[in-house]
Amino acid sequence: MADKPLNLLAVLCVRNEATFLLEWLAHHRAIGFDRFLVYSNDCQDGTDAMLDRLDDLGLVKHLRNDGPYDKGGIQFTAMKDAANREIVKSADWILPLDVDEFVNIHVGDRTLQSLLAALPDATAITLTWRLFGNDNVARFEDRPVTQQFLRAAPAVMHWPWRASMFKTLYRNDGTYRKLGVHRPRDPVKDRLQGARWFDGEGRELDDKFRTTRIFSNYGQPNYALAQLNHYPLGAMESYVLKADRGRAVHSDHMLGLDYWIERNFAAEEDKTILATAPLMQAELDALKSDPTLAKLHADAVHWRRQRFDELMLQEPFRALFGRLLMAPPSRPVHPNAARFMIRYANLNRRAQGKDQVSAPDPNADKGGDGSETL
């Protein structure tokens, strides 16, 4: 008797992302996700209407997340609600994502099923970010993000810790009772000891990953089997709109150059996601063949361009765009400098009684007195 097909669920929270939503959905359908739970809040660009149409077509389950919000913020409130939904309870595997994150699988036929077959004993698989920078693209274009931005952070990063954050694809077997933005939460103690976590390189991870870790170790490759392509910046024009929208977790914090600098890496070319582009394009063409979805997408593109023009008449946003034009790509930090930073981070964590951060390559050169050199 053939094995029952798995129910593979992606969970998404969005606001004013209609321009990018269909590509995101098409890509993840192409690589094997078959269920989508999407929360929207406070949309002006028709994202909520697009999701209503996708819900009518049976392609997503759309829920509005209009508040009030838990003290953890908008995403946390959605994750808390999701735990009680039947679409979550009946899923075999779950992965919470953002609309600027694309699962990029390197094993087998590049589908989710191939990744799970490569790690059959996994309770959870950490998909480490690979940050894709702006690559000096100023103006927004209405074409796939995954085909516009092809330069990324080095495969091995030593700093900052945010460059090594992951999202967790996990088996919905009762080990964890609640969803989290980066990792599942509320473990069942009796089941936790048997949980096995693996990273995107195929390595089994230690006990801390079962309960607390949200970023991979520095100074090592993490992408042999799979990675999470993260496009947090996009075009400079899109970043201005992202600043207007606010941060996903804390929407009242305006984005600035701090966020940009920690993510604008373009040191290496990475075209691996293009291997699934034909399948993504077929899914995207099918979605846009629906007249309602096609119009909603076109309207969202128009709204985005109009909103940018409005924001550029305001000094804070105009100043931000000017700074982006002047800012060079971010320079990857040398292992010695990273060790210098990590030493102070660990001193702080030790004072707070927290787990220590792993340092980069221990064989990297040190100063003559054994201290870190910059």
C-alpha positions in Angstrom: 0.0 0.0 0.0 1.4 3.4 -1.0 2.3 5.9 1.8 -0.3 8.5 2.5 0.9 11.9 1.1 2.1 14.3 3.7 0.2 17.5 4.6 2.9 20.1 4.4 1.9 23.5 5.8 3.5 26.9 5.5 2.2 29.7 7.8 2.6 33.3 6.7 1.8 36.8 8.1 1.6 39.7 5.7 0.8 43.4 5.4 0.9 45.3 2.1 2.7 42.5 0.3 0.3 41.8 -2.6 2.9 42.7 -5.2 5.1 39.8 -3.9 2.5 37.3 -2.6 1.8 35.4 -5.8 5.5 34.7 -6.5 6.0 33.5 -2.9 3.0 31.2 -3.2 3.9 29.9 -6.6 7.5 29.0 -5.5 6.4 27.1 -2.4 3.7 25.3 -4.2 6.3 24.3 -6.8 8.6 22.8 -4.2 5.9 20.7 -2.5 3.9 22.7 0.1 0.3 21.9 -0.3 -1.3 23.9 2.5 -1.0 27.6 3.4 -2.4 29.4 6.4 -2.0 33.2 5.9 -2.8 36.0 8.3 -3.1 39.6 7.1 -3.4 42.9 9.0 -4.1 46.5 8.2 -3.6 46.2 4.4 -4.0 49.2 2.1 -2.7 47.6 -1.1 -5.3 44.8 -1.5 -3.3 42.0 0.1 -6.3 41.0 2.1 -8.6 41.0 -1.0 -6.0 38.9 -2.9 -5.9 36.4 0.0 -9.7 36.3 0.1 -9.7 35.3 -3.6 -7.0 32.7 -3.0 -9.1 31.3 -0.2 -12.2 31.2 -2.5 -10.1 29.2 -4.9 -9.1 26.8 -2.2 -5.4 27.7 -2.4 -4.9 29.2 1.1 -6.7 29.6 4.3 -6.9 33.4 5.0 -7.5 34.9 8.4 -7.5 38.5 9.4 -5.3 39.4 12.3 -6.6 42.9 13.1 -6.0 42.9 16.9 -6.0 43.4 19.7 -2.4 42.0 19.8 -0.7 40.1 22.5 2.3 41.8 24.1 4.6 39.7 21.8 3.3 41.6 18.8 1.4 40.9 15.6 3.2 37.8 14.5 3.2 36.3 17.9 -0.5 36.8 18.1 -1.0 35.0 14.8 1.2 32.1 15.8 -0.8 31.8 19.1 -4.1 31.7 17.2 -2.8 29.2 14.6 -2.1 26.5 17.2 -5.9 26.1 17.7 -6.8 25.9 13.9 -7.7 22.6 12.3 -5.4 23.2 9.4 -2.5 23.3 11.8 -3.6 20.4 13.9 -4.0 18.1 10.9 -0.6 19.1 9.3 2.2 16.6 9.3 5.0 19.2 8.9 4.8 23.0 9.6 7.1 25.9 8.6 6.3 29.5 9.6 7.7 31.9 7.0 7.8 35.5 6.0 7.0 36.7 2.4 10.6 37.6 1.8 11.8 34.1 2.7 12.0 31.3 0.1 12.9 27.7 0.9 15.8 26.6 -1.4 16.4 22.8 -1.4 19.6 21.4 -2.9 19.0 17.7 -2.5 17.2 15.3 -4.9 14.6 16.9 -7.1 14.7 20.1 -4.9 11.4 19.4 -3.3 10.4 19.3 0.3 9.7 15.6 0.0 13.4 15.1 -1.1 14.6 17.0 2.0 12.5 15.0 4.3 13.6 11.8 2.7 17.3 12.8 3.2 16.6 13.3 7.0 14.0 10.6 7.8 14.7 10.7 11.5 14.3 14.4 11.9 11.8 16.0 14.3 12.9 19.4 13.2 15.2 20.8 10.5 16.7 24.3 10.8 16.7 26.3 7.6 19.4 28.9 8.0 19.0 32.2 6.3 21.2 33.1 3.4 20.9 36.9 3.2 20.5 38.3 -0.3 21.6 42.0 -0.5 20.3 44.9 -2.5 23.1 44.7 -5.1 22.6 48.4 -5.9 19.1 48.1 -7.3 17.4 51.4 -6.7 13.9 51.2 -8.4 11.3 48.6 -7.9 10.5 46.3 -10.8 7.5 44.0 -11.2 9.3 40.7 -11.7 10.3 37.8 -9.5 12.4 38.8 -6.5 14.2 35.4 -6.8 15.4 36.3 -10.3 16.4 39.9 -9.6 18.6 39.5 -6.5 21.3 36.9 -7.0 24.2 38.1 -4.8 24.3 37.1 -1.2 26.3 36.8 2.0 29.2 34.4 2.0 28.3 30.7 2.5 30.3 30.9 5.7 29.5 33.9 8.0 31.2 34.8 11.2 29.1 37.8 12.3 26.5 39.2 12.9 24.4 36.5 14.6 21.3 37.7 12.7 22.9 36.4 9.5 22.8 32.9 10.9 19.2 32.9 12.1 16.9 30.1 11.0 13.3 29.1 10.6 12.3 25.6 11.7 10.5 23.0 9.6 9.2 20.6 12.2 7.2 17.4 12.4 3.8 18.0 13.9 3.9 14.9 16.1 2.9 16.4 19.4 6.5 17.2 20.6 5.7 20.9 20.4 2.3 22.4 21.1 2.7 25.9 19.7 4.1 27.6 16.7 6.8 30.2 17.0 8.3 32.7 14.5 11.7 31.0 14.4 11.2 27.7 16.2 8.3 25.7 17.7 7.3 26.4 21.3 5.8 24.8 24.3 7.5 21.4 24.2 6.0 18.3 25.9 8.7 17.2 28.4 8.0 13.5 28.0 8.6 13.7 24.2 11.4 16.2 24.2 14.2 13.8 24.9 13.4 11.8 21.8 13.3 14.9 19.5 16.0 14.9 16.9 17.1 18.2 15.3 19.2 18.5 12.2 20.5 21.5 10.3 20.6 22.3 6.6 23.9 20.6 6.3 22.5 17.3 7.6 24.3 17.5 11.0 22.4 16.4 14.1 22.2 19.3 16.6 22.7 19.4 20.3 20.1 19.7 23.1 20.0 23.5 23.1 18.3 23.5 19.7 15.4 21.5 21.1 14.4 24.3 23.4 16.1 27.7 22.9 18.4 28.3 19.9 17.2 30.5 17.0 20.4 30.9 15.1 23.0 28.4 13.7 26.6 28.3 14.8 29.0 30.8 13.2 31.9 30.0 11.0 30.6 26.9 9.3 28.6 26.0 6.2 24.9 25.3 6.8 23.4 24.9 3.3 24.4 21.5 1.8 20.9 20.1 1.9 18.8 23.3 2.1 18.9 27.0 2.9 16.4 29.8 3.4 16.9 32.5 0.8 16.1 35.7 2.6 15.5 38.9 0.7 14.9 41.4 3.5 15.8 44.5 1.5 14.8 44.3 -2.1 15.1 47.4 -4.2 15.8 50.6 -2.4 12.4 51.8 -3.4 10.8 48.7 -1.8 12.9 49.3 1.4 11.4 52.7 1.8 7.9 51.2 1.7 9.1 48.5 4.2 10.2 51.3 6.5 6.8 52.9 6.2 5.1 49.5 7.0 7.3 48.9 10.1 9.0 45.8 11.4 7.2 42.6 11.1 7.5 41.9 14.9 7.4 45.4 16.2 5.5 47.4 13.6 6.0 50.8 15.4 9.8 50.6 14.9 10.8 52.4 11.7 13.5 50.6 9.7 16.7 52.5 9.1 20.4 52.0 8.1 21.0 49.7 11.0 18.7 47.0 9.6 20.1 47.6 6.1 23.8 47.3 7.0 23.3 44.1 8.9 21.7 42.5 5.9 23.1 44.1 2.7 25.6 41.4 1.7 26.5 40.8 -1.9 29.8 39.0 -1.6 28.9 35.9 -3.6 26.6 35.0 -6.4 24.0 32.3 -5.7 21.7 31.3 -8.5 20.7 27.9 -7.0 17.1 28.9 -6.6 16.8 29.3 -10.4 16.8 25.5 -10.7 13.1 25.6 -9.6 12.3 28.8 -11.6 10.5 26.9 -14.4 8.2 25.2 -12.0 7.6 28.4 -10.1 6.8 30.3 -13.3 4.3 27.6 -14.3 2.5 28.0 -11.0 2.7 31.8 -11.2 1.2 31.8 -14.7 -1.6 29.6 -13.5 -2.4 32.0 -10.6 -2.3 35.1 -12.9 -4.6 33.4 -15.4 -7.3 34.1 -12.9 -8.6 37.6 -13.9 -9.4 38.6 -10.4 -5.9 37.7 -9.1 -4.3 39.4 -12.1 -6.1 42.6 -11.5 -5.4 42.6 -7.8 -1.7 42.1 -8.6 -1.7 45.0 -11.1 -3.5 47.2 -8.7 -1.0 46.4 -6.0 1.9 47.3 -8.3 0.2 50.7 -9.0 -0.4 51.3 -5.3 3.3 50.5 -4.5 4.5 53.1 -7.0 2.0 55.7 -5.9 2.9 55.2 -2.3 6.6 55.6 -3.0 5.9 58.9 -4.6 3.9 60.0 -1.6 6.6 59.0 0.9 9.4 60.7 -1.1 7.6 64.0 -0.4 8.3 63.4 3.3 11.8 64.3 4.6 12.4 61.2 6.8 11.7 58.8 3.8 13.5 61.0 1.3 16.5 61.1 3.6 16.4 57.4 4.0 16.4 56.8 0.2 19.3 59.2 -0.2 21.3 57.3 2.5 20.6 54.0 0.7 21.9 55.5 -2.5 25.2 56.4 -0.8 25.6 53.2 1.3 28.0 50.5 -0.1 27.3 46.8 0.3 28.1 45.5 3.7 31.6 44.0 4.3 31.7 40.5 5.8 33.5 40.5 9.1 36.9 38.7 9.4 36.9 35.8 11.9 39.3 37.7 14.2 37.0 40.7 14.4 34.0 38.4 14.8 35.8 36.7 17.8 36.4 40.1 19.3 32.6 40.8 19.1 31.6 37.4 20.3 33.8 37.7 23.4 31.9 40.7 24.5 28.5 39.1 23.6 29.4 36.1 25.7 30.5 38.3 28.7 27.0 39.8 28.5 25.3 36.5 28.1 27.2 35.0 31.0 26.2 37.9 33.3 22.6 37.1 32.3 22.9 33.4 32.8 22.3 32.6 29.2 24.0 30.0 26.9 27.2 31.1 25.3 27.5 31.9 21.6 29.8 29.6 19.5 32.9 31.4 18.2 34.1 31.2 14.6 37.0 29.1 13.3 39.3 28.4 16.3 42.2 28.1 13.9 42.0 31.7 12.8 45.0 33.8 13.5 45.3 35.6 16.9 47.4 38.3 18.2 50.8 37.5 19.8 49.3 37.7 23.3 46.4 35.4 22.5 43.8 38.2 22.2 41.6 38.9 19.2 43.0 41.3 16.6 41.0 43.5 14.4 
